[in-house]
Amino acid sequence: MLVKVFGAAVQGIDATLITIEVNSSRGCMFYLVGLPDSAVKESYQRIRSAIQVNGYKMPTSSITINMAPADIRKEGSAYDLPLAIGMLASNEMVKLDKLADYLIMGELSLDGGLQPIKGALPIAILARELGFKGMIVPQQNAREAAVVNNLDVYGVDNLKDVVRFFNDEQSLNPVIINTREEFYSRQTTFDFDFSEVKGQENVKRALEIAAAGGHNIILIGAPGSGKSMLAKRIPSILPPLSLGESLETTKIHSVAGKLGKEGGLISTRPFRSPHHTISSVAMTGGGSYPQPGEISLAHNGVLFLDEFPEYQRNVLEVLRQPLEDRKISISRVKCNVEYPASFMLVASMNPCPCGYYNHPTKACVCSPGQVQKYLNKISGPLMDRIDLQIEVIPVPFEKMSDTQVAESSEQIRQRVIRARQLQEARYRDVQGVYCNAQMNSRMLAEYARPDEKGLTLLKNAMNRLNLSARAYDRILKVARTIADLEGCESVRSEHLAEAIGYRSLDREDWAERGM
């Protein structure tokens, strides 16, 4: 008897339908074809145990299973449940009436219990697109899949529940969640707030500008000056996620298996902070079976790289292309996947190997050559993609002991949102440009052209401070964002003056100051 059961395979952040064909005939052999990997082949042992423990009879006939299309590699243990249901149905232990209406996925334990799977959200989106009535997944993935409307999602705990459901011996209740209500209620929930930060007004201002224009930023300061503390608070001042952005971000985290039991739509912008020992593959994504890396998990959020020069050179260099294209293509012999990677880069570093160069009270023991060598660990092309460079000075005791409450994240966030709205209106006709950081040279000439007074200021600054040529475009981009924060149509000289102050490392004499 030939039976068809439907599952799905995840490729990149999208799913593909897999038709599991089970044929039962005379004999005593078991064949599994259709390019399964080792984990799928091992499913036979788990299925055998689960069927027997739950009181069902293991088919004694010859069983041939084909997983179509055969040219797509099937990987992982998520096919256990559809394979088990197909085997039972081929021996008439499960009714066929409703099988074609449901997409089934789940990993089986030996006792028939169901374990969570990866990629439940993109699979649910596929099920709705193909017109399936419902989807059956492990209970732990039910909330994640239920985000998709117009689809009945059933969370089950055991193989027996699924068999009884198809045999009309038991009814299952679909999981219903109010996606929009939950999403909007959690948008302003943050663990950290800028009101807790004492002093550092100049750094807060730089972070506000970076958030408003989507600029990459590097914080340079001595140990204990508050670089990591400030960086952790950046998501609280970024504009809230839209539903479309949230869905895309959630899909990536679903494929990577990072959502957990309370999986639903991600409502706040991601904040990823990988350790400096990370490999280039873990940063970009990939592996023999490609998975999203840190830059994709930070999509629509913040990628924070603490101790920036301590990262391996090749890890830092792989960031160059995603910072420009806002996506990463992973090519392997057997597959080619593309992950989105539109993130805001926030880096922090010490100014020198000992950490106390330019410190107000502690002396630096490094020579000028050591300082320069330390800074040279970060390549010019990568530094070229960082718009703001700000020095973080340790907070004096008077500021730390001050009881006055600082400006909250919500107040800063409202200004950032207003600036972003201006940018969205300005670039609404330009494909792929949403903020000032994404402007090209032609757009700079159109939207960020300085007046005569501003040009004179720029010329003097570049000559006097020995600014490098690459600083010119960056200054104009940042000045455009400062103007947007003030609601100005044109870029004025005071905007340019402030933007020039955020190019510390571009000054040719930076490593020799104070020596």
C-alpha positions in Angstrom: 0.0 0.0 0.0 1.4 3.4 -1.0 1.0 6.4 1.4 2.1 10.0 1.1 3.0 12.2 4.1 4.3 15.8 3.9 7.3 17.3 5.7 9.7 20.1 4.9 13.4 20.8 4.6 14.9 24.2 5.5 17.4 25.8 3.0 18.8 29.2 4.1 15.9 30.8 5.9 13.2 29.3 3.6 11.6 25.9 3.6 11.0 23.4 0.8 8.2 20.8 0.7 9.3 17.2 1.1 6.9 14.4 0.1 7.5 11.2 2.1 6.3 8.3 0.0 5.9 5.0 1.9 5.2 1.7 0.1 4.5 -1.5 2.0 4.8 -4.8 0.1 5.5 -8.5 0.8 8.9 -9.2 2.3 11.0 -8.2 5.3 13.4 -5.4 4.1 13.6 -1.7 4.9 14.8 0.8 2.3 15.2 4.6 2.9 16.1 6.6 -0.2 16.0 10.3 -1.3 19.4 11.5 -0.2 19.0 11.2 3.6 22.0 11.9 5.9 23.1 9.7 8.8 20.6 11.3 11.3 17.7 10.5 9.0 18.9 6.9 8.4 19.2 6.4 12.2 15.5 7.4 12.5 14.5 3.7 11.9 15.8 2.7 15.3 14.0 5.6 17.1 10.7 4.9 15.2 10.9 1.2 15.9 11.2 1.8 19.7 8.5 4.5 19.8 6.0 2.4 17.9 6.5 -0.6 20.2 6.5 1.3 23.5 3.2 3.0 22.6 1.5 -0.4 22.0 1.4 -0.4 18.2 2.6 -3.2 16.0 5.8 -2.6 14.0 5.1 -3.4 10.3 6.5 -6.8 9.4 6.2 -6.2 5.6 8.9 -4.9 3.3 8.9 -1.0 3.5 10.4 1.4 0.9 10.5 5.1 1.8 11.3 7.8 -0.7 11.9 11.4 0.3 11.1 13.5 -2.7 12.6 15.6 -4.3 15.6 13.3 -4.2 18.1 16.0 -5.2 17.7 17.9 -1.9 19.7 16.6 1.0 17.6 15.7 4.0 19.4 16.3 7.3 18.5 16.1 11.0 16.1 14.1 13.1 13.0 16.2 12.4 11.7 13.7 9.9 11.1 11.0 12.6 7.4 11.8 13.1 6.3 11.9 9.4 8.2 8.7 8.7 6.6 6.9 11.7 3.1 8.1 10.6 3.8 7.0 7.0 4.9 3.5 8.1 1.9 3.0 10.3 -0.5 4.3 7.6 1.0 2.0 5.0 0.0 -0.9 7.2 -3.5 0.6 7.8 -2.9 1.4 11.5 -3.5 5.1 10.7 -6.5 6.4 8.6 -5.6 8.2 5.3 -8.5 10.6 5.3 -6.7 13.6 6.8 -3.0 12.9 6.0 -2.9 15.1 2.9 -4.2 18.1 4.8 -1.4 18.4 7.3 2.3 19.0 7.3 4.1 17.0 10.0 7.5 17.4 11.6 9.1 16.3 14.9 11.9 14.3 16.4 11.0 11.1 18.3 12.3 9.9 21.6 12.5 6.1 22.3 9.3 6.3 24.4 7.4 8.2 21.6 7.8 11.6 23.2 8.5 14.5 20.8 11.6 16.7 20.9 11.8 20.3 19.5 13.0 21.0 15.9 14.8 23.8 14.2 13.1 26.1 11.6 9.5 25.6 12.7 8.6 29.2 11.6 9.7 29.0 7.9 8.1 25.6 7.7 4.8 27.1 9.0 5.0 29.9 6.4 5.5 27.3 3.7 2.5 25.2 4.9 0.3 28.3 4.7 1.6 29.2 1.2 0.9 25.7 -0.1 -2.6 25.7 1.3 -2.3 23.0 4.0 -5.1 23.0 6.5 -2.8 22.6 9.5 0.6 21.6 10.8 1.6 19.2 13.6 4.8 20.0 15.5 6.3 19.3 18.9 4.7 21.2 21.8 7.9 23.3 22.3 7.6 24.6 18.7 3.9 25.3 18.8 4.1 29.0 19.8 6.8 29.7 17.3 4.8 28.2 14.4 1.5 29.7 15.6 2.8 33.2 14.7 1.6 32.4 11.2 -2.1 33.2 10.7 -4.6 31.2 8.6 -3.0 28.0 9.6 -4.1 25.5 12.4 -0.9 24.7 14.4 -1.2 21.7 16.8 1.5 21.2 19.5 1.8 17.5 20.5 3.8 15.7 23.2 3.6 12.1 22.0 3.4 9.9 18.9 0.2 8.3 20.4 -1.6 11.7 20.3 -0.9 12.1 16.6 -2.1 8.6 15.7 -5.3 9.0 17.7 -5.9 12.4 16.1 -5.7 10.9 12.5 -7.8 8.0 13.6 -10.5 10.4 14.9 -10.1 9.0 18.5 -8.9 12.2 19.9 -9.3 15.9 19.1 -6.4 18.4 19.3 -6.8 22.1 20.0 -4.9 24.5 17.8 -2.5 26.9 19.5 -3.8 30.5 19.2 -1.7 33.5 20.1 -2.5 37.2 19.5 0.7 37.9 17.5 0.3 41.7 17.2 -0.7 42.3 20.8 2.2 40.3 22.2 4.6 41.9 19.7 3.7 45.5 20.5 3.5 44.9 24.3 7.1 43.7 24.5 8.7 46.3 22.2 9.7 48.6 25.0 11.0 46.0 27.5 14.8 46.3 28.0 17.2 45.1 30.6 19.4 48.2 30.4 18.6 51.9 30.2 20.7 55.0 29.6 19.2 56.7 32.8 21.5 54.4 34.7 24.7 55.8 33.1 26.5 58.5 35.0 28.3 61.2 33.0 29.6 60.2 29.5 27.4 62.9 27.8 29.6 63.1 24.8 29.5 59.3 24.2 25.8 59.2 24.7 25.5 61.9 22.0 27.7 59.9 19.6 25.6 56.7 20.2 22.4 58.7 19.6 23.8 59.9 16.2 24.9 56.4 15.4 21.4 55.0 16.1 19.7 57.8 14.2 21.7 57.3 11.0 22.4 53.5 11.3 26.2 54.3 11.5 28.8 51.9 12.6 30.8 53.2 15.6 34.0 52.3 17.5 34.5 53.2 21.2 38.2 53.8 22.2 39.0 54.0 25.9 40.9 52.6 28.9 39.7 49.5 30.8 36.8 50.3 33.1 35.8 53.5 31.3 32.3 52.0 30.5 32.6 50.9 26.8 30.7 47.6 27.2 28.1 49.2 29.5 27.3 51.8 27.0 27.2 49.4 24.1 24.7 47.1 25.9 22.3 50.0 26.1 22.2 50.8 22.3 19.2 48.5 21.5 17.1 50.5 23.9 17.5 53.7 21.7 17.1 52.1 18.3 13.8 52.5 16.4 11.3 49.6 17.2 11.2 46.7 14.8 8.4 46.6 12.3 6.4 43.4 11.9 8.2 42.6 8.6 11.6 43.1 10.1 10.6 41.0 13.2 9.4 38.1 11.0 12.6 38.1 9.0 14.7 38.2 12.2 12.6 35.5 13.9 13.1 33.2 10.8 16.8 33.4 11.1 16.8 32.6 14.8 14.3 29.8 14.2 16.6 28.2 11.6 19.5 28.5 14.1 17.4 27.0 16.9 17.8 30.0 19.1 14.2 30.8 20.0 13.6 28.4 22.9 10.3 27.2 24.4 8.7 30.7 24.6 9.3 31.2 20.9 7.2 33.9 19.3 8.0 36.9 17.2 11.2 38.6 18.3 10.0 42.1 19.5 13.3 43.8 20.3 16.3 44.3 18.1 19.0 41.6 18.5 22.2 42.3 20.4 25.0 39.8 19.6 28.3 39.9 21.4 30.6 37.1 20.2 33.9 36.4 22.1 37.1 37.4 20.3 38.1 33.8 19.9 35.3 33.2 17.4 36.2 31.6 14.0 35.4 33.2 10.6 32.8 30.4 9.9 31.0 31.0 13.2 30.9 34.7 12.4 29.6 34.5 8.8 27.7 31.2 9.0 28.3 28.1 7.0 29.6 24.6 7.9 29.0 21.4 6.0 25.3 21.9 6.6 25.1 25.8 6.4 23.8 27.6 9.5 23.4 31.3 10.1 26.4 33.0 11.7 26.7 35.8 14.2 26.3 38.5 11.6 23.0 37.0 10.4 21.8 36.5 14.0 22.4 40.3 14.5 20.3 41.1 11.4 18.2 44.3 12.1 20.1 44.7 15.4 23.6 45.3 16.8 26.8 43.3 16.5 29.1 44.2 19.4 32.7 43.3 19.0 34.5 43.9 22.3 38.3 44.0 22.3 38.2 44.7 18.6 42.0 44.3 17.8 42.1 40.9 19.6 39.9 39.2 16.9 41.7 37.1 14.3 42.6 39.2 11.2 40.6 36.9 8.9 37.5 37.1 11.2 37.5 40.9 10.9 38.2 40.9 7.2 35.1 38.8 6.4 33.0 41.6 7.8 33.9 43.9 5.0 31.6 42.6 2.3 28.5 42.1 4.6 28.9 45.7 5.9 28.5 46.9 2.3 26.0 44.5 0.8 24.0 43.8 4.0 23.8 40.1 3.1 26.2 37.1 3.1 26.3 34.4 0.4 27.7 31.0 1.5 28.8 28.8 -1.3 29.7 25.2 -0.9 30.1 22.4 -3.5 26.7 21.0 -2.8 24.7 24.1 -1.9 24.5 27.8 -2.1 22.6 29.8 0.6 22.1 33.5 1.2 21.5 35.0 4.7 20.5 38.6 5.4 23.1 40.5 7.4 22.0 44.1 7.9 23.4 45.1 11.2 24.9 48.0 13.1 28.5 47.4 14.0 29.6 48.6 17.4 33.2 47.9 18.3 35.2 48.8 21.4 39.0 48.7 22.0 41.7 49.9 24.2 43.9 52.7 22.8 47.1 50.7 23.3 48.4 47.3 24.5 48.6 48.5 28.2 45.2 50.2 27.9 46.1 53.6 29.5 47.2 55.7 26.5 45.6 59.2 26.9 44.3 58.3 30.4 43.8 61.4 32.6 45.5 59.9 35.7 47.4 56.7 34.8 50.6 56.7 32.7 50.9 54.7 29.5 54.0 52.4 29.3 53.8 51.8 25.6 56.1 53.3 23.0 54.6 55.2 20.0 55.6 52.3 17.8 53.7 49.8 20.0 50.6 52.1 19.9 50.7 52.3 16.1 51.3 48.6 15.7 48.3 47.9 18.0 46.0 50.2 15.9 47.3 48.6 12.7 45.7 45.3 13.7 42.5 46.8 12.2 42.8 47.2 8.5 42.2 50.5 6.6 39.3 49.1 4.5 37.5 47.9 7.6 38.1 51.1 9.5 36.8 52.9 6.3 33.3 51.3 7.0 33.2 52.8 10.6 31.6 56.3 10.5 32.1 57.4 14.1 35.2 57.1 16.3 34.8 58.3 19.9 37.1 58.4 22.8 35.6 57.2 26.1 37.2 59.0 29.1 36.8 57.4 32.6 34.0 59.0 34.7 35.4 61.2 37.6 34.2 60.5 41.1 32.0 63.6 41.2 29.9 62.3 38.3 29.7 58.8 39.7 28.4 60.0 43.0 25.9 62.4 41.4 22.3 61.5 42.4 20.7 63.3 39.5 18.9 60.9 37.1 20.2 61.0 33.6 18.1 61.2 30.4 16.2 57.9 29.8 16.5 55.7 26.8 12.9 56.4 25.8 13.6 60.1 25.5 16.6 59.5 23.3 14.7 56.9 21.3 11.9 59.4 20.4 14.5 61.7 18.8 16.0 58.8 17.0 12.6 57.8 15.6 11.9 61.3 14.3 15.3 61.4 12.5 14.7 58.0 11.0 11.2 59.1 9.7 12.9 62.0 7.9 15.4 59.6 6.3 12.7 57.1 5.2 10.7 59.9 3.5 13.9 61.2 1.8 15.0 57.8 0.4 11.6 56.2 -0.3 12.3 56.2 -4.0 15.7 54.6 -3.7 15.9 50.8 -3.5 17.8 49.3 -0.6 18.6 52.7 1.2 16.8 53.3 4.5 19.2 55.5 6.5 22.1 57.9 6.0 24.8 55.3 6.6 23.7 53.6 3.3 24.2 56.7 1.1 26.6 56.5 -1.9 28.7 59.3 -3.2 26.1 60.5 -5.7 23.5 60.8 -2.9 26.0 62.6 -0.7 26.4 65.2 -3.3 22.6 65.6 -3.5 21.5 65.4 0.2 24.6 66.4 2.2 26.2 69.2 0.2 27.9 71.7 2.6 27.7 75.5 2.0 30.7 77.7 1.4 31.3 78.2 5.1 31.1 74.5 5.7 33.5 73.7 2.8 36.0 76.2 4.3 35.7 74.5 7.7 36.2 71.1 6.2 39.3 72.2 4.3 40.8 73.7 7.4 40.1 70.7 9.5 41.6 68.3 7.1 44.7 70.3 6.7 45.1 71.1 10.4 44.2 67.7 11.9 45.9 65.8 9.0 42.6 63.9 8.4 42.8 61.1 5.8 40.9 61.3 2.6 38.5 58.6 3.6 37.3 60.7 6.5 35.6 63.2 4.0 32.6 61.0 3.1 32.2 59.8 6.6 32.1 63.3 8.0 29.4 64.3 5.5 27.2 61.2 6.3 27.4 61.9 10.1 26.7 65.6 9.5 23.6 64.7 7.5 22.4 62.7 10.5 23.1 65.5 13.0 21.1 67.8 10.8 18.2 65.3 10.7 18.2 65.1 14.6 17.8 68.9 14.6 15.2 68.8 11.8 17.3 70.9 9.4 17.0 70.6 5.7 20.6 71.5 4.9 23.9 70.6 6.4 25.3 73.6 8.3 28.8 74.3 9.5 28.0 73.5 13.1 26.9 70.0 12.0 30.1 69.5 10.2 32.2 70.7 13.2 30.6 68.1 15.4 31.0 65.4 12.8 34.7 66.2 12.5 35.1 65.7 16.3 34.1 62.0 15.8 37.2 61.1 13.6 39.8 60.5 16.3 41.7 57.6 14.7 41.9 59.3 11.3 44.3 62.0 12.7 47.8 61.1 11.5 49.4 62.2 14.8 46.9 60.3 17.0 49.5 57.7 18.1 52.1 60.3 19.0 49.9 62.6 21.1 51.0 63.1 24.6 54.4 61.4 24.1 
